[in-house]
Amino acid sequence: MKKVILGSTPGIANLQVVDYDIPPLGPKDILIQLQAASFNYRDLEIINGIYSEAFKPGLVPLSDGAGKIVKVGANVCQFEPGDRVITSFWQNWPSGELKYATAPSALGGHQDGVLSDYAVMDESGVLKIPDNISFLEAATFPCAGVTAWQALVVEGQIKAGEWVLIQGTGGVSFFALQIAKMHGARTILLSSSDKKRAIAEKIGADHTINYIDCPDWDAVVWKLTNGIGVDHTIETGGPSTFEKSLKSIRLGGKVYVIGYKGGKTGEINPLLILASQARVQAIGVGPKSSLAQVLSAYQGLNLHPIIDKTYEWSNWKEALEYFSLGNHIGKVVIEKP
């Protein structure tokens, strides 16, 4: 068997492929033969050594994987060989608030991820994949899909007719767009690319704004919402966009802090939070229960996640390099033939 691990020096070029033996299964463990995996911005930061936490060489990266079970431990009761399963980003966080989880551990960070031929996990950390969702599609949900669901549905309690402001066209953003529309919400999406804006509109965005051509996009948001402001903002830019996000929401509106692609440093005026009576909520993905909910929603509506490009599993390095350019729309996935 082979797995990809962090090398002694950060960077995609320094990732190493090594042989390994599958360890013995514990009584509640399952052995998964991975079939597909997707990339997240967090994965790239961990690989490049710029994540908020430092991880030692030897770690297997990537949190989002899907595959089939080939063997189960003696006391496994939920699964059997042949079952198609998806990994939960957070292991040991079944539901509720993170503070109630038992020793929560994130795949591809606190424990080995899924960029390997096989993975051994406790049965509590995976879910069965619905029949109408492929391995390829399933692998897009654990981080990006759950993050968007946790923000808008679990924390936001989104309702039909509400306004949602979405920043960018990456995995979380397009999941947020689809989830907002399935709940009957109205959407405004920001992008610097007119090509990406056109795709977003085709998928269902009610309005799009090119934030390069229109740097005062918060004023446009107010016009589009008839001077009321948006109910929800998917904030992925960080300090560079946070002020305008606060200026875009209605009184009592919600800002979900998810990313920082626009930078990690900058000033935030707390008076803007007070003035808008904003609810600012950090979203650190979500529990397995949210993964189950978003999968069920997509299954019931026969809805499919947005996948930009698919590579063969053996071309994982090329796929990572493409992903690192930031030109993708939705998700980038690798799969086995």
FENRA-V461017 format. One record per pair of residues at least 12 apart in sequence whose ideal C-beta (glycine too) atoms are under 6 Angstrom apart, sorted by the first residue. I is the first residue (numbers start at 1). J is the second residue. D is the distance in Angstrom with one decimal. If there is no record, write none. Layout:
I,J,D
I,J,D
This chain:
1,20,5.6
1,117,4.5
1,118,5.7
2,17,5.6
2,19,5.9
2,117,5.5
3,20,5.5
3,60,5.3
3,116,3.3
4,17,5.6
4,115,4.2
5,18,5.9
5,58,5.1
5,60,5.7
6,57,5.0
6,59,4.8
7,57,5.9
8,57,4.9
10,48,5.2
10,49,3.0
12,47,6.0
12,320,5.1
22,118,5.7
25,73,4.4
26,73,5.5
27,73,4.7
27,74,4.9
27,75,3.9
28,73,5.5
28,75,5.5
28,76,6.0
28,122,5.3
28,123,5.5
29,73,4.4
29,120,5.4
30,69,5.2
30,72,5.1
30,76,6.0
30,79,5.7
30,123,5.3
31,70,5.3
31,71,4.1
31,120,5.6
32,67,4.4
32,69,5.9
32,119,4.9
33,67,5.1
33,68,5.5
33,70,5.1
33,118,5.6
34,65,5.1
34,67,4.2
34,114,5.6
35,66,5.9
35,67,4.5
35,135,4.2
35,336,5.2
36,66,4.9
36,135,4.3
36,136,4.9
36,139,4.0
36,333,6.0
36,335,4.2
37,62,5.2
37,64,6.0
37,65,4.5
37,114,5.0
37,139,5.3
37,334,5.5
38,64,4.6
38,139,4.6
38,140,4.8
38,331,5.0
38,333,4.6
39,323,4.6
39,332,5.1
40,143,4.6
43,61,5.5
43,62,5.3
44,324,5.7
46,61,5.8
47,61,5.6
60,112,3.9
60,113,4.9
60,115,5.6
60,116,5.3
61,108,4.9
61,113,5.0
61,115,5.4
62,108,4.9
62,113,4.2
62,114,4.9
62,115,4.5
63,89,5.0
63,107,4.1
63,108,4.1
63,113,5.5
63,143,5.5
64,139,5.3
64,142,4.3
64,143,5.4
65,87,4.8
65,114,3.0
65,139,5.8
66,86,4.8
66,135,4.5
66,138,4.0
66,139,4.3
68,84,5.5
69,81,5.4
69,83,4.7
76,123,5.0
78,123,5.3
79,123,5.8
83,128,5.9
84,129,4.3
85,126,4.3
85,128,5.9
86,127,5.4
86,129,5.3
86,138,4.5
87,107,6.0
87,126,5.6
87,142,5.7
88,125,5.2
88,288,4.3
88,291,5.4
89,142,4.5
89,143,5.0
89,285,4.7
90,104,5.2
90,106,5.7
91,105,4.6
91,125,4.1
92,104,5.2
92,105,5.8
93,287,4.4
94,287,5.9
94,288,5.2
95,287,4.9
95,289,3.7
127,291,6.0
127,292,5.8
130,299,3.9
132,299,5.9
136,333,5.6
136,335,5.1
137,305,5.5
139,333,5.8
140,305,4.5
140,331,4.3
143,285,5.7
144,171,3.3
144,172,4.7
144,175,5.3
145,175,4.8
145,294,5.0
146,285,5.3
146,286,4.4
146,290,4.9
146,291,5.1
147,172,5.1
147,283,5.6
147,285,5.2
148,172,5.3
148,175,3.8
148,176,4.1
148,179,5.4
149,179,6.0
149,290,5.3
149,294,4.1
150,283,5.5
150,286,3.4
150,290,5.1
151,256,3.9
151,283,4.8
152,179,5.4
154,290,5.8
155,281,5.3
156,232,5.2
156,254,5.6
158,183,4.9
158,185,5.7
160,184,3.1
162,185,4.9
162,231,4.0
163,186,5.1
163,225,5.3
163,230,4.0
163,231,5.2
164,180,4.3
164,185,5.0
164,187,5.0
164,232,4.6
165,188,5.0
165,230,4.4
165,233,4.4
165,248,5.6
166,189,4.6
166,234,4.7
167,190,5.0
167,234,5.9
167,236,4.6
167,237,5.4
168,236,5.1
169,191,5.2
169,196,4.4
169,329,5.1
171,331,4.7
172,258,5.9
174,306,4.4
174,330,4.5
176,234,4.7
177,205,5.9
181,204,4.5
186,206,5.0
187,205,5.1
187,206,5.1
188,207,4.6
188,221,5.9
188,224,5.9
189,205,4.4
189,208,4.8
190,209,5.3
190,211,4.8
192,212,4.5
196,329,5.6
199,329,5.7
207,224,5.3
218,244,4.2
218,247,4.3
218,248,4.6
221,248,4.3
228,250,5.2
229,249,5.0
229,250,3.5
229,253,5.9
230,248,5.6
230,249,5.5
231,253,5.5
232,254,5.2
233,245,4.7
233,249,5.9
233,255,4.7
234,256,5.8
235,255,5.2
235,257,5.2
236,258,5.2
236,259,3.7
236,261,5.9
237,261,6.0
237,262,3.7
238,260,3.1
238,262,4.7
238,263,5.4
239,263,5.9
239,266,2.7
240,262,3.3
240,263,5.1
241,262,5.4
242,268,5.6
246,272,4.2
246,276,5.8
246,278,5.8
249,276,5.6
249,278,5.9
251,277,5.4
252,277,4.9
254,279,4.5
255,278,5.8
255,280,4.9
256,281,5.4
256,283,5.0
257,282,4.8
258,283,5.2
306,330,3.2
307,330,5.7
307,331,5.1
307,333,5.7
308,328,4.1
308,329,4.7
308,330,4.9
308,332,5.7
309,332,5.4
310,333,5.1
311,334,4.9
313,334,5.0
313,336,4.5
316,334,5.2
319,332,5.9
319,334,5.2
